């Protein structure tokens, strides 16, 4: 079993990476393989609502997003990490997730559906809970079980060294890693026992309130 950790920070080895690494240590101890995916620090185009991904089965902008969605099918779980910008995730990661999750809808096998996921945020001081709420909505939309810890998945600090001093935050992420490993093993055991995935209704109903 493998988990992909998405580093949404513009810094490859900054506070967000340090936070994600705590979860990695616990996952690895439980026998779960892990890889990092850094979205980079180049400008990230947002979704333009062209709906071409439904025909092309990938985003029209061929960049890190398509690279990620092609990889995603190989993984059993995901942890997305973000620094907090103005009480939300950073803009590049929001554009990345908008396009990745929207373009995935037409792909088969679906790269995200029914795969456990979690969000992790890093902040100097505040804005963490609203950023977590924003990120969790992507998982809810794709029928992904959200993995919990014993508190909200956040660390505090202005540098990686300060993050390492956040003993509670580090513990929260280790608990998150163990909880994700447990859920992945339960899912695998269910599959081996013949428990099928939930049946999907053939056509999705979309209700428009303005007619």
C-alpha positions, 0 to 999 in steps of 0.5 A: 500500500502506498500514500502520496503526500502532496506538498503544496508549499512553494518551498520544497523543504519548508514548514509544510514539508516538515509537517508532512514528514511527521506523518510519513514517519508513522506511515512507514513504521506501519509498513506503508510506502510513501512518496512526495509530490511537490507542486513546485513554485512556478505560476499555476493556472486556475481552472477556466471552466472549459469542460474539455477535461471531460472529453480529453480525460485530462486538463487542457493545461498540461503541467503538474496537474496532469502529471499528478492525476496520472500518478494518483491512480497508483496510490491508495491514499493521499495527504495534502499539505499547505501553508496558510495564506489569509486563512486559507490554502495558498493560491497555487495549491487551490488552483492545483486542487481545483483542476486536479479534482475536477479533471479527475471526474471523467477518468477511469479508473477514478484516481481518488474515489473511495481512497482515504485522504487528509489535509495538513496545514502549517501556519505561523499563528492562525487561520488553520481551521478555515484552511482545513475546512476548505481543503476537506471539501475536495475530499468530500466531493470525491467520496474520499474517507477523511482520516482524522487525528486526535485534534486538527491536523496543523503545526505552528512555526515560522521556520522548519526548526520552529515547527519541530518544536511544536511537540503537540502538532508533531504528535497530531501528525504521527497519530494521523499517519497511524490512523491512515495506515489502520484505515488502509489496512481495514480497506484492504481486509474488506476487499480480500473478504469480498466486501464490494465498494458502494454501488454508484447511481448511473446518472448524477443529478444536478439541481439548478435553483434558477430556472 
